[in-house]
């Protein structure tokens, strides 16, 4: 049979616990800062200016740099849908960055339909930085026009491409004529077929 602790032993244990708790709750000497006086005020002013001005500017700049990453990637990869990717980045600013992952994924995609249509998945036509300007498009401004010195070169290129086109058309006409002649000769050289078993009455 176990011994039941006496009432006196319980009182002693409670007193010890209360003494320990009061020692732990007693405040000790504490120093809130290493600085004091004017130095503390100056340090507080510096921290306030940093928190109110420098940190927001740094955060906005970092947000902007991260936000335009998809269009920079698309420019580097010469993505043919660069204008649409840049527009999606601008729209993402209005929606709090929710569309940004779509722009990021789009910048890394291979434009398969563009390759089927144009034979390439890269855009070599637009010079650097000319691909998008949704704000300029909204204003109705057109991209920069070629200079007067570039006009004769463009006319020469157009004339050359027209003559190349004409040569290709003539070559196709010659091939078509040769195929027609071959078909007519093959029809003339084959003897007419006699009646088959099904033709007999």
C-alpha positions in Angstrom: 0.0 0.0 0.0 1.5 3.4 -1.0 1.9 6.1 1.5 -0.4 9.1 1.0 1.5 12.3 1.1 0.7 14.4 4.1 -0.9 17.8 3.9 2.3 19.4 5.3 4.5 18.0 2.5 2.1 19.4 -0.1 2.2 22.8 1.5 6.0 22.8 1.4 6.0 21.8 -2.3 3.6 24.6 -3.1 5.7 27.2 -1.3 8.8 26.1 -3.3 6.9 26.4 -6.6 5.6 29.9 -5.6 9.1 31.0 -4.6 10.6 29.8 -7.9 7.8 31.5 -9.9 8.3 34.8 -8.1 12.1 34.7 -8.8 11.4 34.1 -12.5 8.8 36.9 -12.7 11.1 39.4 -11.0 12.3 42.1 -13.5 16.0 42.2 -14.1 18.0 45.2 -15.2 17.6 45.6 -19.0 19.1 47.9 -21.6 16.8 48.6 -24.6 19.5 50.1 -26.8 23.2 50.5 -27.0 22.7 54.2 -27.9 21.3 56.9 -25.7 20.4 60.6 -25.9 21.0 62.5 -29.2 22.7 59.5 -30.8 19.5 57.4 -30.3 17.4 60.2 -31.8 19.6 60.5 -34.8 19.6 56.7 -35.3 15.8 56.6 -35.1 15.6 59.4 -37.7 17.9 57.5 -40.1 15.9 54.3 -39.7 12.6 56.2 -40.3 13.9 57.8 -43.5 15.2 54.5 -44.8 11.9 52.8 -44.0 9.7 55.5 -45.5 11.7 56.4 -48.6 14.5 54.1 -49.6 12.8 50.8 -48.9 9.7 51.5 -50.9 11.7 52.8 -53.9 13.9 49.7 -53.7 10.9 47.4 -53.6 9.1 49.2 -56.5 12.3 49.0 -58.6 12.8 45.3 -57.8 9.1 44.6 -58.6 9.5 46.4 -61.9 12.7 44.6 -62.9 11.2 41.3 -62.1 8.0 42.2 -63.9 9.6 43.0 -67.2 11.7 39.8 -67.2 9.3 38.0 -69.6 9.6 40.7 -72.2 13.4 40.8 -71.9 13.5 37.0 -72.3 11.2 37.3 -75.4 13.5 40.0 -76.9 16.6 37.9 -76.3 15.0 34.8 -77.9 13.6 36.9 -80.8 10.1 35.7 -80.0 7.7 36.5 -82.8 4.9 37.4 -80.4 7.0 39.9 -78.4 4.3 42.6 -78.7 1.7 40.4 -77.1 4.0 39.4 -74.3 4.8 43.0 -73.5 1.1 43.9 -73.6 0.4 41.0 -71.2 3.2 42.3 -68.8 1.5 45.8 -68.9 -1.9 44.3 -68.2 -0.4 42.3 -65.4 0.5 45.5 -63.6 -3.2 46.4 -63.6 -4.2 43.1 -62.2 -1.5 43.0 -59.4 0.8 40.6 -61.1 -1.7 37.8 -61.6 -1.0 37.6 -65.4 2.8 37.7 -65.0 3.3 33.9 -64.8 1.4 33.6 -68.1 3.8 36.1 -69.7 6.8 34.2 -68.3 5.5 30.9 -69.7 4.7 32.5 -73.1 8.2 34.0 -73.4 9.6 30.5 -73.1 7.2 28.7 -75.4 8.0 27.7 -79.0 5.6 29.4 -81.4 4.7 26.3 -83.4 1.9 27.8 -85.4 4.1 30.8 -86.3 6.7 28.3 -87.5 4.1 26.4 -89.6 2.9 29.7 -91.1 6.2 31.5 -91.7 8.8 28.7 -91.6 10.6 30.1 -88.6 10.0 30.4 -84.9 12.1 33.6 -84.5 11.3 37.1 -85.5 14.0 38.6 -87.6 12.0 41.4 -89.1 11.6 43.9 -86.3 14.6 45.8 -85.0 15.5 45.8 -81.3 12.8 47.6 -79.3 10.4 48.2 -82.2 8.2 45.1 -81.6 5.9 46.6 -79.1 4.5 49.8 -78.1 1.0 49.3 -76.9 0.8 52.9 -75.8 2.1 54.1 -79.2 -0.4 51.8 -80.9 -3.2 53.2 -78.8 -2.2 56.7 -79.8 -2.3 55.7 -83.4 1.4 56.4 -84.1 3.1 54.1 -86.6 6.7 52.8 -86.1 9.5 54.9 -87.6 9.4 55.1 -91.4 12.4 54.4 -93.5 14.6 57.4 -94.4 14.9 58.8 -97.9 18.3 57.1 -98.3 16.7 53.7 -97.6 13.9 54.2 -100.1 16.0 53.4 -103.3 17.4 50.3 -101.5 13.8 49.2 -100.8 12.8 49.8 -104.4 15.7 47.8 -105.7 14.9 44.9 -103.3 11.2 45.0 -104.4 12.3 45.0 -108.1 14.6 42.1 -107.4 12.0 40.1 -105.6 9.5 40.8 -108.4 11.9 39.5 -111.0 12.6 36.4 -108.9 8.9 35.9 -108.6 8.4 36.2 -112.4 11.2 33.7 -113.0 9.5 31.2 -110.6 6.2 31.6 -112.3 7.8 31.0 -115.7 9.6 27.9 -114.4 6.3 26.6 -113.1 4.6 27.3 -116.4 7.3 25.3 -118.2 6.9 22.4 -115.9 3.2 22.4 -116.2 3.4 22.4 -120.0 5.9 19.5 -120.0 3.6 17.6 -117.7 0.6 18.2 -120.0 2.7 17.0 -123.0 3.8 13.9 -121.2 0.2 13.1 -120.2 -1.1 13.5 -123.8 1.7 11.3 -125.2 1.1 8.6 -122.6 -2.6 8.7 -123.5 -1.8 8.5 -127.3 0.7 5.6 -126.9 -1.6 3.3 -124.9 -3.7 1.1 -127.1 -7.5 1.1 -126.5 -8.6 -1.7 -124.3 -10.8 -4.4 -125.7 -14.1 -5.3 -124.3 -14.0 -7.1 -121.0 -16.1 -10.0 -119.8 -18.6 -7.6 -118.3 -19.1 -5.8 -121.6 -20.4 -8.9 -123.4 -24.1 -9.0 -123.7 
